[in-house]
Amino acid sequence: MSDRPSPLADPHLVFDPSAGRRDIVVLGSTGSVGTQAIDLVLRNPDRFRVTGLAASGGRVGLLAEQAHRLRVAAVAVAREEKLPELREALTALYGSAPLPELLAGPGAAAELAASPCHTVLNGITGSIGLAPTLAALEAGRTLALANKESLIVGGPLVKALAKPGQIIPVDSEHAALFQALAAGTRADVRKLVVTASGGPFRGRTRADLEHVTREDALAHPTWAMGPVITVNSATLVNKGLEVIEAHLLYDIPFERIEVVVHPQSYVHSMVEFTDGSTLAQATPPDMRGPIAIGIGWPERIPDAAPAFDWSTASTWEFFPLDDEAFPSVNLARHVGALGGTAPAVFNAANEECVTAFLDGRLPFNAIMDTVTAVVTEHGDPARGTSLTVPDVLEAETWARARARELAAKAVAEARA
């Protein structure tokens, strides 16, 4: 474990009621995490106020409705060409009232992340969330981090910039670990156990997965998420990223981070302590619970998410991970141990391959085959703490291009 103070908030903190209502900026407001966060805010207007919203621009109408309902001070859209459409939608809702400040372009979310507020909820999907993560930390904001990719690709950058207690994890697994760790010190921890639902293909062999379709992969049994995250759950890449994230957040070696399959998705993760005790954090599968931890900690938000009905019988199952059918977790451990730009290469290649799969240009099993080939070709990067943002961007650009080349080649060979 590192001797450096953890960037995580202290799980033992006690709420200070004099802190008052929190101003929050929501990045990725029209996505799954963003919309659920806004639902929590609207149900708790005495606790939270949203001051800024950012989204890619794919759902301009919803973004405008959110801005109007929340009366935010600023709205950011990543796709600059969507700005006229956003302005028109806002004008229709606001009438003669002044519009919020409008920001547009690739750097808009990062600019908004540095604006005055208490907490920035980064719910953006993909490594494009790195710049807003760094901007929020540099501005001294509390960062409720749902964008795991920014930590994956820029781990040393994020950890070097974060002050002790500045990051609160929002992934359900890491929010669970965060809460369970409150029962002891880091020195008491023997193992972190990250649970996986197994996705829609749990129990299938690699041969069974050869001809699964886009629709098959998007039919997640327990969670409602965006298409990229849902496919990542089907390949278990999402779980591999979470293993790297757990290593970076908690300074636990990879060999002491285990993944188990738990189909019901009730137990979100567990901490095994040196005395043999294991503490599990459990709720019905609903992201509003972890989001409430992220934006409200150290206070708990009453009725943020459903609770269990303990009067009803239920069965909770746990199974070992099939590494042959789902090699993504071991590959993630490998790139996480390599460090440097290797995680960025892994993540970028995967994003390209998932896009190709969703577009019908790549078979399901070829996603990980291609990612593995890109990672292998990339090799062992330079180690150390000298990683820079340009290093990450250069590695990602290469990985995306190489993934597209290899994916096209694989498809051509399959058709020959």
N, C-alpha and C positions, 0 to 999 in steps of 0.2 A: 504493500500500500504506500501511496505517496505521503510524504510529510507535509506537503503543501496543503493549506486549508481548503476544504472541499468547496466547489462553487455551488453546491446544493444548499438550499435552505435547510436550517436545522429542524429535524422532525420534532424536537422537544420544545419548540417555541410556543409561547402562550399568547393568545390574541390580546391586543391592546385596543379596548373599545373606544379609546379617544382618537384612534386613527381615522374614523369617519368613513364616508363613502369613497370608494376607489374609482379613479379614472382609468379606463382601460382602452387600449388600442387593439383591435382585432384584425389580424392579417390572415387572409384566406377566408373572409367573412361569408362567402357564398358556398363554401364547401361544407362537408359533413361536420367537422369540428367547429367551424365558425358559426353555422346556423344553430347548433346546439348551445354554444356559448351565449349567443344572443337570446335564446330562449331562457337561459338561466338569468341573464341580466334583466330581462323584461319581467321575470317573476320575482326579482329582488331589487326593485328600484331604490330602496333605502340603502343598499349595500354597494351597488355598482352604477357607474355611468360610462357609456361608451363615448369616447371623444373622437375616435378615428376608425375608419374602415378601409381595408385594402383587399382587392381581388384581382384576378387575372383579366377579367373582362368577358368571360364566356357567358355570364348571366347578368347582363347590365340591368335588366328590369328589376331583378331581385336586389341587386346592390343599391339601386336608387330607392327602392321601398324600405330597405334597412336603414339607409341614411335618413330618410324622412321620418320614419317612426322613432328612431333614436335621437334625432336632432343633433347629429354629430357635427363637429367643427370642420372636419376634413375627410375627403374621400380620395383614395388612390386607385388607379387602374393601371395594370402593367402593360396592356396592349394600347399603345398611344392612339391607334386608329379608332379605338372605341370611345375616345373622349367626346366627340360630338354627339354620339348616341347617348352617352351617360348624361351630358348636359341637358339634352332634350328631355330625357326621362325625368330628371330632377326638376326641370322647369315645369313640367306637367303636374308634378306633385306639389311643388312649393308655391306655384302661382307667382304672385308679386313679392313674396318673401325672399330675403337674401339666400342665395345658395351657399352650401358649405364650400370651403376652399377645395379646389380640384387639383390633383397631382396626377401626372401620367408619365409612362415610360418605364423602362426596366429598373430604374433606381427609385421609383416612387414609393414602393413599400419600405425600403430602407430609410428614406427621408421621413416617412410617417412614423417609423419605429423609433426615431430619435426625438419625436415631438414630446412636449410636456405631458406626462401621465404617470401613473403609479406602476402599472403592469402592461407589458406587451404580450399578448397571446399570439404566438407564431403557429398558425394552423395551415401554413402553405405546404403543398405537397412538392417534394423534389428538392434537389440541391440548390435551386434558385433561392431557397430560404436562407442560405448562408449569409448573404449581405445584410438582410434585415436582422438576423440574429446578432451579428457583430455590431450593427448600429445601435441596437437596443442596449446591449451590454456596455458599449462605450459611452452611451448617454446616461448610464447609471440606472436604467429601468430594471425592475424585476421582470425576469423572462419566464413566462409560462410556456414551456417548450413542447409542442406537439410535432414540430418539424424535425424528426430524428435525423434526416439526411444532412442537415447543416452541422450537426455534431459529428456525424460519420465522416463527412468529407473534410471537415476543418477542425477536427478534434483538438489538436495542439493550439490552434488559433483561438478557438472558443475558450478553452481552459485557461490559456494565458491571459485572456482579457477579462474573464469573469471574476468578480470579487466574491469572497466567501458569502454564501447564502443568497446569491443572486439568481440562481436557476431553480425552477420548480418543474419537475417532469410531468407531462400530461399524458403520454402514452399510458394505457391502462396497466401494462405490465410494470412500468417504471414508477408510476404513482403507487402501485401496490407495494413494490420493494421499498419505496420511500417511507410508506406508512409502517411497514413491518419492521424496518430498521430502527424505528423509534423505541423498540423494546430492548435494545442493547447498543453497545459501542461497535465500531468497525472491527476492533480487535476480537470481539466475540463472534464474528461471522465466520462460519466454516464454508458455506456455499450459498450462492444465489440460484434459485430454481425458477426459470422463466417458463410459463405455460404457453402452449399453442393449441388452438382449437383443432388443428390438423387440416383446416380448410375443407373445400368441397371434395377433395380426393383422398381423404384419410382412409388408410387400409388398402389403397391401390398400389400395385407394383409399377415399376418403370414401364414395363411392357403395356400395362393397362392404360398408361397415360399417353401413349403414342398418338392417339387420334382424338383426344378431347378437344372440344370446341371453345370458342370465345364465350358462348352462353354457359357452357359447363363451368368454366373457370370463374365466371362472375356470379355464380349461384352459391354464395357463401352461406353456410348453414346457421350462423349465429349473429354475424355482424353486418350492418348496412354501412358500406363505405364507398368511396370513389373507385372508379375502375382500375386505376393503377395500383392502389393499395390492396384492392381485392385480388388482383392477379398475383401481387407479391405474397399475399396470404396463401394463395393456391400453390405457389412454388416454394413457400416457406422462406423466401428471401426476406420478407418482413421480419421473420424471427431471427434470421442471421444478423440483420441490421440492429435488432434489439439487443443481441448478445454483445455486439461492438459498443452499442450505446451504454449498456450496463457496465461494461469494463471501464469506459471513459468517465461515467458519472460517479461510480462507487470505488474505483481503483481496486477492483477485485480481479485477480489473474484469470485468463480465459479458461484455464483448466478447472477453476472453481465456479464456473457458470454453466449450469446444466439446463437443457431444454427437455420438457416432457409434454406429451400430447394429452390434452384434457378437453374432450369433445364438448362438454357442456358450457365451457367458458365461464364458469362461476368463480373459480379460483384464478385470480389474475396474475399472481406470482407468489413465491414463498421465499423465506429466508431460513436457512438451517444454521443454528448456532452451535458453538463448540461443545455445549453441554448435552447435545442430542435433541434439543427442542427445535421444532419447526413451526414458524408462524406463517399463516396464510392469510392474505387479504381477499375477501370474497364478497361479491355483489352480483345480482343478475346482470347479464351483458348489456350495458348502457353507458355510453361515453360521457354522459353528463356528470357522473360521479367523479371521474378523473379530472374533467374540466373544472369542476367546482373546487377541487383541491388546488388546481393550478392557479386559478384567479382569486381564490378566497383564503388560502393558507396564511396564517395558522388557524383561522376560523373555519369551522365546518358549516356548510350551508344546509339548513334543515330541508329535508325532502328534495334534495337535489336530484336524486334518482330513486327508482323503486327499490324496496327492500325485499328480503325473502319472506315467504309465508312458511314459517317453520312447522305449521300444523299439517302441511301437505308432504307426503312421502316423496323422496327424490333419491336418485342414485348419481354419485359423482365418480367418474372413471379417470384413470391415469394410465398412459401407455408410453413405452419407449419410442423414440423417434426412429423412423426408417431412413437411415442415411443413404441407402442405395437409391431409393425412389426420390428422395429429397436431399440432394447433396449440397444445397445452398448454405446450410448452417455451418458445416465444416469448412466450406470455402470462405465464408465470412470470418470464421475464427482465424483462418490462414492469413487473409488480407489484413485483419485487425492486428495480428501479431507482427506482420511486416511493417505496418505503420506507413509514415510518409504519405505519398499520394496513392498508395495501393487501394485504400478504401474508396477514394474518389473514383478511381478507375472501375472498381467493382460496381459502385452505385450507378455511374454514368452508363456503363455498358448494359447494365440491367434495365435502366430506363429506356434505352433505345430498343432493346429486345422486346420489352413489354409492349411498347408502341407498335412494333412490327407484328407481334402476336395479335394485338387488338385489331389491327388493320387487316388481318388475314394473310400476312406475308411471311409468317414464321410459325412452325409447329410448336406445340407446348414444350416438349422435351428439349427442343433446340434452344429455348431461352437460356437454360443453364449451361448447355453445351457451349454456346457461343460466349457467354460471360466467362466461363472457365478458360476458354481459349484466349480471350482478350487479357485476362488477368495473368495467365501463364506467359504470354508474349511480353507483357509489361515488365515482368521480372521483379527482382528485389530492389525497391527504391532506396535512395539515400535515407538514412535514419537521422534522428536528431530533432531538435526543436526549431530548426530554421525554416520550416514550412511557411510559405507565403500564399496569399490569395492568388497571385499570378501563377504560382506552381500548381495550385488546385485547378484553376481554369484551363491551363495548358494540358494537364493530364486528362481532364474531362473531355476537352475538345478532341484529343487523340483517341480516347477510348470510345467516344460516340462514333467517330468516323470509322474506326477499325471494326466496331460492332456492326455497323451498317454494311461494311464490305463483307465481313464473314457471314452475316445473315443472308445477304443476297447470294453469296457463293453456295451456301448450304441449300437454299431453295432451288437454285439452278441445278445443282448436282442431284437433288431429289427428283427433279422433273426429267432429267436426262435418261 
